[in-house]
Amino acid sequence: MSSSSAVVCRELSFNWPDGTAVFTDFHCMFGTGRSALIGRNGTGKSTLLRLIAGEARPASGQVTVNGSLAYLPQDVQLQVGRTVAEVLGIAEIRAAIDRIERGDGDQRWFEVVGEDWDVDERAGQVLADIGLAGTELDRPVGQLSGGQSVLLALAALLLRRPEVLLLDEPTNNLDRHARQRLHEVVRGWRGSLIVVSHDRELLELVDQIGELREGSLRWYGGNFSDYQGLVEAEQEAAARQVRAAEQQLRRQQSELVEARTALNRRLRYGRKMREQKREPKIIMNARRSAAQVSAGKYRNLHLDRVEEARRELAAAEAQVHDDRSIRIGLPATGVPAGRQVLSLDELVTRAGGPWQLRLYGAERIALTGPNGAGKTTLLDTIAGRLAPIAGSVDVAVPMRYLPQRLDILDPNRTVLANVATFAPGVSENRLRAGLARLLFRGRRADQLVATLSGGERFRATLAALLLAEPAPQLLLLDEPTNNLDLASVAELIDGLSAFQGALIVASHDLPFLQELEPTSWLDVQPGAPGAGGSQAGGPMP
C-alpha cells in the first residue's frame, strides 16, 4: 500500500456490540477516483465508512486520510429549526458581510469573511448543481422534504470542496430528478470518492467496485456491469471445479472399494493356501507378512487419495458464493378480482388533494413523484398514522404498512419480542422459523433492534408485518429498497411478485418498480389533485 493513497486502512479490527468480529487485521486502500463498496447487509460497509470518517473507533489498527474529508451518513438528521445557511456552514460569514455592508468596520468581521465575499453566489451555484435551485438561504430546514434534506447535507459537503468524499446510500429518499443530479456530481468527481450504494444506476458510474465478504475486501475494476460479468464468470468456473472435484472424489471412493475387494480376495486365497499346507510354514508366514504390509500400504494410498479429493472439493466449494438471501414466505392472501380493497373519497391530506381512488383485487399501484409531493403523507393517511383534512379512507381488508423511517419497532426490545407483539397468538417456534427465512437465525433473533444495521432493521420490520396475524391482504410500502443490499432487493421483488393481495408502493427506484410490473402508475405532483382508481394510472416511465 502506498502512503500517498487518499485513504489507507492498516490492521483494522472492529467488533459489533455483541462481540461479533466485523474486521480483523483488515487492510485496504483507496486512491483517486470513484470507488463503490457493495456486499450483504451486515458485512460492515457503513461501518468501514464510519471508521474512515472518524465517526467510529477501531479496536486496533490505523486509518490514514491524505487530504480533507467530508462524510454523508446513511441517515441524515438535520435540526428542523436551523436555516439552510446554517446547514451550509455559511451563516456566520453572511452575518459578518451584512454587518460590514451596514457600516460596521470592526476588524473581526473582515477576519470572519476572509476571501469568502462571494459566499452567497457560491452557495447558490452549489444548490443549483445539486437540484435545489432557488432555495432561500434563510429558509428553515423543517420546510424541506426528507430527500431535499439529503441534498442540502450533500451541498454543505460540496461547498467545503473536500478531497475525499464518503457517501453512504446517498440516493435513499431521492426522487428521480434529485438522483440524476447526484449522479452528475458522482460522474464529474475528480477527487477520491467512496460510495456505499445499492443503486444500480449509480454503481454504473464508478471506476472500481469493492466487495466486502467475511471481513475481507476484493476489488473488481470497472462499473457494476463489469463486476456482474466477472463474478458470473468466476462462479461458473467455481461451479465447474466443484463438479470436477465431486467426480474425482467419487472416483477415488470407488477405487478404494475396488482395492479393498481385491485385497480381501488375496487374503482369502492366502488363508486357503495355508490351510491346505502346500508350502513350508516359514515361507507361508513370510508371504502373509509381506501381503499384510503390502495391503496396508495399498489401503493407505487409496485412503490418502480419498482424503485429498475431499480437500480439493472443500477448496472448490469455498470459491462458490453462499449468498443467503431473504426468503419471503408470503401467506396465501389472494383477493377476488372484483372485491374492493381500498377506497378514497374526496380525501384531502396535509399535502393536498382531493384524492378519489378505488382499488380492487390484486391490483398494484406504483406511486411516483418528486420529493415533497406528498407520497409519504398519502400513505400515512391511508394507514391511519395521519388524520385526513377532509374526505374519507375505507380499508376493507387486513392492511400492513412498511414506513420509510422504519419506526414501528421498539429499539430497546429484541427482534423476536418486537415481532411477537404483532402476532401474540403465534408460538415462539413458528416465529423463529419465520425470522430464519429473513436471516435472523439463532442468536440473531435475540438482538436488540437498536444494534441492527439499516438493512437488518428493514428485514426485522418486514418480518413484523408478514408474520402478523391476521396476514395482510393490502401492503403499503414506502421506499422499501432503502438500505437493502442488491441480493435482498432481488428477493424482495420475487416475494412481492408472488404476493396475491393488493399493493401500493412508493419508490424512486425505477428499475425496482418496473420489475414489480404494476397494474398502474400514479405520479404525484405537488398540489396536484388525486386521480381516481387504477384505470387512471399513467403509463410506465
C-alpha positions as CSV (number, residue, x, y, z in Angstrom):
1,M,0.0,0.0,0.0
2,S,1.2,3.5,-0.9
3,S,1.2,6.1,1.9
4,S,0.3,8.6,-0.9
5,S,-3.1,7.0,-1.4
6,A,-6.1,9.1,-0.4
7,V,-7.2,6.6,2.3
8,V,-5.2,3.7,3.8
9,C,-6.5,1.3,6.4
10,R,-4.0,-0.9,8.2
11,E,-4.6,-3.8,10.5
12,L,-8.1,-2.6,11.5
13,S,-10.1,-4.6,14.0
14,F,-13.7,-3.8,14.9
15,N,-16.5,-5.8,16.7
16,W,-20.2,-5.4,16.9
17,P,-21.6,-4.6,20.4
18,D,-22.4,-8.4,21.0
19,G,-18.7,-9.2,20.4
20,T,-19.0,-10.5,16.8
21,A,-16.0,-9.6,14.8
22,V,-16.6,-7.3,11.7
23,F,-13.0,-6.7,10.8
24,T,-9.9,-8.5,12.0
25,D,-6.5,-7.3,10.8
26,F,-8.2,-5.6,7.9
27,H,-6.2,-3.8,5.2
28,C,-7.4,-1.7,2.3
29,M,-6.6,1.5,0.4
30,F,-8.5,3.9,-1.8
31,G,-6.8,6.2,-4.4
32,T,-8.1,9.0,-6.6
33,G,-11.2,8.0,-8.5
34,R,-14.7,6.7,-7.8
35,S,-14.9,3.6,-5.7
36,A,-18.1,1.7,-4.6
37,L,-18.5,-0.7,-1.8
38,I,-21.0,-3.5,-2.0
39,G,-21.9,-6.6,0.0
40,R,-24.6,-8.2,2.0
41,N,-26.3,-6.2,4.8
42,G,-24.2,-6.5,8.0
43,T,-20.9,-7.1,6.3
44,G,-19.6,-3.7,7.6
45,K,-19.8,-1.3,4.6
46,S,-21.3,1.6,6.6
47,T,-19.0,0.7,9.5
48,L,-15.9,1.0,7.3
49,L,-17.0,4.5,6.1
50,R,-17.6,5.5,9.7
51,L,-14.1,4.2,10.7
52,I,-12.6,6.2,7.8
53,A,-14.6,9.3,8.7
54,G,-13.6,9.0,12.4
55,E,-17.2,8.5,13.5
56,A,-16.2,5.1,14.9
57,R,-13.0,4.0,16.6
58,P,-11.4,0.6,15.7
59,A,-10.4,-1.8,18.5
60,S,-6.9,-1.7,16.9
61,G,-5.3,-0.6,13.7
62,Q,-4.9,2.7,11.9
63,V,-6.8,4.8,9.3
64,T,-4.8,7.4,7.4
65,V,-6.6,10.0,5.2
66,N,-4.5,12.2,3.0
67,G,-6.5,15.4,2.3
68,S,-9.6,17.0,3.6
69,L,-12.6,14.6,4.1
70,A,-16.4,15.0,4.1
71,Y,-18.9,12.3,5.0
72,L,-22.6,11.9,4.2
73,P,-24.1,9.3,6.6
74,Q,-26.9,7.0,5.6
75,D,-29.5,8.6,7.8
76,V,-29.1,12.4,7.5
77,Q,-30.6,14.1,10.6
78,L,-30.8,17.9,10.3
79,Q,-32.2,20.1,13.1
80,V,-35.5,21.4,11.7
81,G,-35.1,24.8,13.4
82,R,-31.8,25.6,11.6
83,T,-31.7,27.6,8.3
84,V,-30.3,26.4,5.0
85,A,-27.3,28.8,5.5
86,E,-26.6,27.3,8.9
87,V,-26.5,23.8,7.5
88,L,-24.2,25.0,4.7
89,G,-21.9,26.5,7.3
90,I,-22.0,30.0,5.9
91,A,-24.4,31.7,8.3
92,E,-21.6,33.4,10.3
93,I,-19.9,34.7,7.1
94,R,-23.2,36.1,5.8
95,A,-23.8,37.8,9.1
96,A,-20.4,39.4,9.0
97,I,-20.8,40.6,5.4
98,D,-24.2,42.1,6.4
99,R,-22.6,44.0,9.3
100,I,-19.9,45.3,7.1
101,E,-22.4,46.4,4.5
102,R,-24.3,48.3,7.2
103,G,-21.2,50.3,8.1
104,D,-19.7,48.3,10.9
105,G,-16.0,48.4,10.2
106,D,-14.9,46.2,13.1
107,Q,-11.8,44.2,12.0
108,R,-13.2,40.9,13.4
109,W,-15.9,40.9,10.7
110,F,-13.3,41.1,8.0
111,E,-11.5,38.2,9.6
112,V,-14.6,36.1,9.6
113,V,-15.3,36.8,5.9
114,G,-11.7,36.3,4.8
115,E,-11.8,35.6,1.0
116,D,-15.5,34.5,1.0
117,W,-17.1,37.7,-0.2
118,D,-19.0,35.7,-2.9
119,V,-20.3,33.1,-0.5
120,D,-24.0,33.7,-1.5
121,E,-23.1,33.2,-5.1
122,R,-21.1,30.0,-4.5
123,A,-23.8,28.6,-2.2
124,G,-26.4,29.3,-4.8
125,Q,-24.4,27.6,-7.5
126,V,-23.8,24.5,-5.4
127,L,-27.5,24.3,-4.5
128,A,-28.5,24.7,-8.2
129,D,-26.0,22.0,-9.2
130,I,-27.4,19.6,-6.7
131,G,-31.0,20.3,-7.7
132,L,-32.1,22.9,-5.1
133,A,-32.0,25.9,-7.3
134,G,-33.9,28.9,-5.8
135,T,-33.8,27.6,-2.3
136,E,-33.6,30.6,0.0
137,L,-30.7,30.6,2.4
138,D,-32.8,31.8,5.3
139,R,-35.4,29.1,4.8
140,P,-35.9,26.7,7.8
141,V,-34.8,23.1,7.2
142,G,-38.1,21.9,8.6
143,Q,-39.8,23.1,5.4
144,L,-37.7,20.7,3.3
145,S,-38.7,17.2,2.4
146,G,-36.5,14.2,3.5
147,G,-35.0,14.0,0.1
148,Q,-34.3,17.7,-0.1
149,S,-32.6,17.5,3.3
150,V,-30.3,14.8,2.0
151,L,-29.4,17.1,-1.0
152,L,-28.8,20.0,1.4
153,A,-26.5,18.0,3.5
154,L,-24.6,16.9,0.4
155,A,-24.4,20.6,-0.8
156,A,-22.9,21.5,2.5
157,L,-20.1,19.0,1.9
158,L,-19.5,20.1,-1.7
159,L,-19.2,23.7,-0.6
160,R,-16.2,22.7,1.5
161,R,-14.5,21.3,-1.6
162,P,-13.2,18.1,0.1
163,E,-10.5,16.0,-1.5
164,V,-12.1,12.8,-0.1
165,L,-15.9,12.3,-0.2
166,L,-17.7,9.5,1.6
167,L,-21.3,8.8,0.6
168,D,-23.4,6.1,2.4
169,E,-26.5,5.2,0.4
170,P,-26.8,8.8,-0.9
171,T,-29.8,8.1,-3.2
172,N,-32.1,6.9,-0.4
173,N,-35.3,9.0,-0.4
174,L,-34.2,11.0,-3.5
175,D,-36.7,11.4,-6.4
176,R,-35.7,10.7,-10.0
177,H,-34.6,14.3,-10.7
178,A,-32.6,14.5,-7.5
179,R,-31.0,11.2,-8.2
180,Q,-29.9,12.4,-11.7
181,R,-28.4,15.5,-10.1
182,L,-26.4,13.3,-7.6
183,H,-25.4,11.1,-10.5
184,E,-23.9,14.1,-12.2
185,V,-21.9,15.0,-9.1
186,V,-20.5,11.5,-9.0
187,R,-19.8,11.4,-12.7
188,G,-17.9,14.7,-12.5
189,W,-16.0,14.0,-9.3
190,R,-12.2,14.4,-9.7
191,G,-11.0,13.7,-6.2
192,S,-11.4,10.4,-4.2
193,L,-15.0,9.2,-3.8
194,I,-16.1,6.2,-1.8
195,V,-19.7,5.3,-2.0
196,V,-21.8,2.6,-0.4
197,S,-24.9,2.0,-2.5
198,H,-27.4,-0.5,-3.9
199,D,-28.5,2.0,-6.6
200,R,-27.6,0.1,-9.8
201,E,-27.7,3.3,-11.9
202,L,-25.2,5.0,-9.5
203,L,-23.0,1.9,-9.5
204,E,-22.6,2.1,-13.3
205,L,-20.7,5.4,-12.8
206,V,-17.8,4.2,-10.7
207,D,-14.3,3.2,-11.7
208,Q,-14.0,0.2,-9.4
209,I,-16.1,-1.9,-7.1
210,G,-15.0,-3.5,-3.8
211,E,-17.0,-6.4,-2.5
212,L,-16.9,-6.9,1.3
213,R,-17.3,-10.5,2.2
214,E,-16.5,-12.2,5.5
215,G,-14.2,-9.4,6.7
216,S,-12.2,-9.1,3.6
217,L,-12.4,-6.7,0.6
218,R,-11.9,-7.8,-3.0
219,W,-11.6,-5.3,-5.8
220,Y,-13.1,-5.5,-9.3
221,G,-12.1,-3.0,-12.0
222,G,-14.9,-1.2,-13.8
223,N,-18.6,-0.5,-13.1
224,F,-21.4,-2.7,-11.8
225,S,-22.0,-4.3,-15.2
226,D,-18.3,-5.2,-15.4
227,Y,-18.5,-6.6,-11.8
228,Q,-21.5,-8.7,-12.7
229,G,-19.8,-10.2,-15.7
230,L,-16.6,-11.0,-13.8
231,V,-18.5,-12.6,-10.8
232,E,-20.7,-14.6,-13.1
233,A,-17.7,-16.0,-15.0
234,E,-15.9,-16.7,-11.7
235,Q,-18.9,-18.5,-10.2
236,E,-19.4,-20.6,-13.4
237,A,-15.7,-21.6,-13.2
238,A,-16.1,-22.4,-9.4
239,A,-19.2,-24.5,-10.1
240,R,-17.2,-26.5,-12.7
241,Q,-14.4,-27.0,-10.2
242,V,-16.9,-28.3,-7.7
243,R,-18.4,-30.7,-10.2
244,A,-14.9,-31.9,-11.2
245,A,-13.9,-32.3,-7.5
246,E,-17.1,-34.2,-6.8
247,Q,-16.4,-36.5,-9.7
248,Q,-12.8,-37.1,-8.5
249,L,-14.0,-37.9,-5.0
250,R,-16.5,-40.4,-6.3
251,R,-13.7,-42.0,-8.5
252,Q,-11.3,-42.3,-5.5
253,Q,-14.0,-43.7,-3.3
254,S,-14.9,-46.3,-6.0
255,E,-11.2,-47.2,-6.4
256,L,-10.9,-47.6,-2.6
257,V,-13.8,-50.0,-2.6
258,E,-12.2,-51.9,-5.5
259,A,-8.9,-52.0,-3.7
260,R,-10.4,-53.3,-0.5
261,T,-12.3,-56.0,-2.5
262,A,-9.1,-57.1,-4.3
263,L,-7.1,-57.2,-1.0
264,N,-9.8,-59.2,0.7
265,R,-9.7,-61.7,-2.2
266,R,-5.9,-62.1,-1.9
267,L,-6.2,-62.5,1.9
268,R,-8.8,-65.3,1.4
269,Y,-6.6,-67.0,-1.1
270,G,-3.6,-66.8,1.2
271,R,-5.7,-68.4,4.1
272,K,-6.8,-71.2,1.8
273,M,-3.2,-71.9,0.8
274,R,-2.1,-72.0,4.5
275,E,-5.0,-74.3,5.3
276,Q,-4.0,-76.7,2.5
277,K,-0.3,-76.5,3.7
278,R,1.0,-76.6,0.1
279,E,4.2,-74.7,1.1
280,P,6.5,-74.8,4.1
281,K,5.2,-72.9,7.1
282,I,8.1,-70.4,7.2
283,I,7.5,-69.5,3.6
284,M,3.7,-69.1,4.0
285,N,4.2,-66.9,7.1
286,A,6.7,-64.7,5.2
287,R,4.3,-64.3,2.4
288,R,1.4,-63.5,4.8
289,S,3.5,-60.8,6.5
290,A,4.5,-59.3,3.1
291,A,0.9,-59.4,1.9
292,Q,-0.3,-57.6,5.1
293,V,2.3,-54.9,4.7
294,S,1.5,-54.5,1.0
295,A,-2.2,-54.5,1.7
296,G,-1.7,-51.8,4.4
297,K,0.3,-49.6,2.1
298,Y,-2.2,-50.1,-0.7
299,R,-5.2,-49.3,1.5
300,N,-3.4,-46.2,3.0
301,L,-2.6,-45.0,-0.5
302,H,-6.2,-45.1,-1.5
303,L,-7.3,-43.5,1.8
304,D,-4.9,-40.7,1.2
305,R,-6.2,-40.2,-2.3
306,V,-9.8,-40.0,-1.0
307,E,-8.8,-37.5,1.7
308,E,-7.0,-35.4,-0.9
309,A,-10.1,-35.5,-3.1
310,R,-12.2,-34.3,-0.1
311,R,-9.8,-31.4,0.5
312,E,-10.0,-30.4,-3.2
313,L,-13.8,-30.5,-3.0
314,A,-13.8,-28.3,0.1
315,A,-11.5,-25.8,-1.5
316,A,-13.7,-25.7,-4.7
317,E,-16.8,-25.3,-2.6
318,A,-15.2,-22.4,-0.7
319,Q,-15.0,-20.5,-4.0
320,V,-18.7,-20.7,-4.6
321,H,-20.6,-17.7,-3.0
322,D,-23.1,-18.8,-0.5
323,D,-25.2,-15.7,-0.6
324,R,-28.1,-16.4,1.8
325,S,-30.9,-14.1,0.8
326,I,-34.2,-13.5,2.5
327,R,-37.0,-15.9,1.7
328,I,-40.3,-14.1,1.9
329,G,-42.9,-16.8,2.6
330,L,-45.9,-14.6,1.9
331,P,-49.1,-16.4,3.0
332,A,-52.0,-17.1,0.7
333,T,-53.6,-13.7,0.7
334,G,-55.4,-13.7,-2.6
335,V,-58.2,-11.2,-3.0
336,P,-61.0,-11.8,-5.6
337,A,-60.6,-9.6,-8.6
338,G,-64.0,-7.8,-8.1
339,R,-63.6,-7.2,-4.3
340,Q,-63.0,-3.6,-3.3
341,V,-59.8,-3.4,-1.2
342,L,-59.5,0.4,-0.7
343,S,-61.5,3.5,-1.5
344,L,-60.5,7.1,-1.1
345,D,-63.4,9.6,-1.3
346,E,-62.6,13.3,-1.7
347,L,-59.6,12.7,0.5
348,V,-57.6,15.8,1.4
349,T,-54.3,15.2,3.1
350,R,-51.8,17.6,4.7
351,A,-50.0,17.6,1.3
352,G,-53.0,18.2,-0.9
353,G,-55.9,16.5,-2.7
354,P,-58.7,15.7,-3.1
355,W,-58.0,12.0,-3.8
356,Q,-60.6,9.8,-5.4
357,L,-59.5,6.2,-5.8
358,R,-60.8,2.7,-5.9
359,L,-58.6,-0.4,-5.6
360,Y,-59.8,-3.9,-6.4
361,G,-58.5,-7.4,-6.0
362,A,-54.8,-7.9,-6.5
363,E,-54.1,-4.6,-8.2
364,R,-50.8,-2.9,-7.5
365,I,-50.1,0.8,-7.8
366,A,-46.6,2.3,-8.3
367,L,-46.6,5.7,-6.5
368,T,-44.0,8.1,-8.0
369,G,-43.3,11.8,-7.9
370,P,-40.7,14.3,-6.7
371,N,-39.6,14.8,-3.1
372,G,-42.1,16.8,-1.1
373,A,-45.1,16.0,-3.4
374,G,-46.9,14.1,-0.6
375,K,-46.4,10.4,-1.4
376,T,-45.5,9.5,2.2
377,T,-48.3,11.8,3.6
378,L,-50.8,9.9,1.4
379,L,-49.6,6.5,2.6
380,D,-49.5,7.7,6.3
381,T,-53.1,8.9,5.9
382,I,-54.3,5.6,4.3
383,A,-52.5,3.7,7.1
384,G,-54.2,5.9,9.8
385,R,-51.0,7.4,11.1
386,L,-52.3,10.9,10.0
387,A,-55.8,12.2,10.2
388,P,-57.3,13.4,6.9
389,I,-58.1,17.1,6.5
390,A,-61.3,16.1,4.7
391,G,-62.9,13.2,3.0
392,S,-62.6,9.5,4.0
393,V,-60.4,6.4,3.8
394,D,-62.1,3.0,3.7
395,V,-59.8,-0.1,4.0
396,A,-61.9,-3.3,3.6
397,V,-59.1,-5.9,4.2
398,P,-56.3,-6.5,6.7
399,M,-53.6,-4.0,5.9
400,R,-49.9,-3.6,6.9
401,Y,-47.7,-0.6,6.3
402,L,-43.9,-0.5,5.9
403,P,-43.0,3.1,6.6
404,Q,-39.9,4.8,5.1
405,R,-38.4,5.6,8.5
406,L,-38.9,2.0,9.9
407,D,-40.1,3.4,13.2
408,I,-42.7,0.8,14.1
409,L,-40.3,-1.3,16.2
410,D,-39.2,-0.7,19.8
411,P,-35.4,-0.2,19.6
412,N,-34.9,-1.4,23.2
413,R,-36.6,-4.8,22.6
414,T,-35.2,-7.8,20.7
415,V,-36.2,-8.7,17.2
416,L,-38.2,-11.7,18.4
417,A,-40.0,-9.7,21.1
418,N,-41.0,-7.0,18.6
419,V,-42.3,-9.5,16.1
420,A,-44.3,-11.3,18.8
421,T,-46.3,-8.1,19.6
422,F,-47.7,-8.2,16.0
423,A,-48.6,-11.9,16.4
424,P,-49.5,-12.5,20.0
425,G,-51.2,-15.9,19.3
426,V,-48.3,-17.4,17.4
427,S,-45.8,-19.8,19.0
428,E,-42.2,-18.8,19.5
429,N,-41.0,-21.7,17.4
430,R,-43.2,-20.6,14.5
431,L,-42.0,-17.0,14.9
432,R,-38.3,-18.2,15.0
433,A,-38.9,-20.2,11.8
434,G,-40.3,-17.2,10.1
435,L,-37.4,-15.0,11.3
436,A,-34.9,-17.5,10.0
437,R,-36.3,-17.0,6.5
438,L,-35.3,-13.4,6.8
439,L,-31.8,-14.4,8.1
440,F,-32.5,-13.8,11.8
441,R,-31.3,-17.3,12.8
442,G,-30.4,-18.3,16.4
443,R,-28.9,-15.5,18.4
444,R,-29.7,-13.0,15.6
445,A,-33.4,-13.1,16.6
446,D,-32.4,-12.1,20.1
447,Q,-30.5,-9.0,19.1
448,L,-31.8,-5.6,20.3
449,V,-33.3,-3.6,17.4
450,A,-31.1,-0.7,18.4
451,T,-28.0,-2.7,17.4
452,L,-29.2,-3.5,13.9
453,S,-27.8,-2.1,10.6
454,G,-30.2,-0.3,8.2
455,G,-30.8,-3.4,6.1
456,E,-31.2,-5.6,9.2
457,R,-33.8,-3.2,10.6
458,F,-35.7,-3.3,7.3
459,R,-35.8,-7.1,7.5
460,A,-37.0,-7.1,11.1
461,T,-39.7,-4.6,10.2
462,L,-40.7,-6.7,7.2
463,A,-40.9,-9.8,9.4
464,A,-43.2,-8.0,11.9
465,L,-45.6,-7.2,9.1
466,L,-45.5,-10.5,7.2
467,L,-45.7,-12.7,10.3
468,A,-48.5,-10.7,11.8
469,E,-52.0,-12.1,12.5
470,P,-54.2,-11.7,10.5
471,A,-52.0,-11.8,7.4
472,P,-52.1,-8.7,5.2
473,Q,-54.2,-8.5,2.1
474,L,-53.1,-4.9,1.4
475,L,-49.5,-3.9,1.7
476,L,-48.3,-0.3,1.7
477,L,-44.6,0.1,1.1
478,D,-42.7,3.4,1.3
479,E,-39.3,3.3,-0.3
480,P,-38.8,-0.4,0.6
481,T,-35.4,-0.8,-1.2
482,N,-33.7,1.8,1.0
483,N,-30.8,0.2,2.9
484,L,-31.3,-3.2,1.2
485,D,-28.4,-5.0,-0.5
486,L,-28.7,-6.0,-4.1
487,A,-29.4,-9.7,-3.4
488,S,-32.2,-8.7,-1.0
489,V,-33.7,-6.3,-3.4
490,A,-34.0,-9.1,-5.9
491,E,-35.5,-11.4,-3.3
492,L,-38.0,-8.7,-2.3
493,I,-39.1,-8.4,-6.0
494,D,-39.6,-12.2,-6.1
495,G,-41.6,-12.2,-2.9
496,L,-43.8,-9.2,-3.9
497,S,-44.3,-10.7,-7.3
498,A,-45.8,-13.8,-5.6
499,F,-48.0,-11.7,-3.3
500,Q,-51.7,-12.2,-4.2
501,G,-53.1,-9.2,-2.3
502,A,-53.2,-5.6,-3.3
503,L,-50.1,-3.5,-3.2
504,I,-49.2,0.3,-3.2
505,V,-45.5,1.0,-3.4
506,A,-43.9,4.5,-3.3
507,S,-40.4,4.4,-4.6
508,H,-37.8,6.4,-6.6
509,D,-36.1,3.2,-7.6
510,L,-37.4,2.9,-11.2
511,P,-35.7,-0.5,-12.0
512,F,-37.3,-1.9,-8.9
513,L,-40.8,-0.6,-9.8
514,Q,-40.5,-1.8,-13.4
515,E,-39.7,-5.4,-12.2
516,L,-42.8,-5.4,-10.0
517,E,-44.9,-4.9,-13.1
518,P,-47.6,-2.6,-11.5
519,T,-51.1,-2.6,-12.9
520,S,-50.9,1.2,-12.8
521,W,-48.6,4.1,-12.2
522,L,-49.7,7.1,-10.2
523,D,-47.5,10.2,-10.5
524,V,-48.0,12.6,-7.5
525,Q,-47.1,16.2,-8.2
526,P,-47.1,19.0,-5.6
527,G,-50.5,20.5,-5.3
528,A,-52.0,18.2,-8.0
529,P,-55.4,16.7,-7.4
530,G,-55.8,13.0,-6.7
531,A,-56.6,10.6,-9.5
532,G,-59.4,8.1,-9.5
533,G,-58.8,4.4,-9.5
534,S,-56.2,2.2,-11.1
535,Q,-57.6,2.9,-14.5
536,A,-56.3,6.5,-14.2
537,G,-52.7,5.4,-13.7
538,G,-50.2,6.7,-16.2
539,P,-48.0,4.6,-18.5
540,M,-44.8,3.0,-17.3
541,P,-42.0,5.6,-17.2
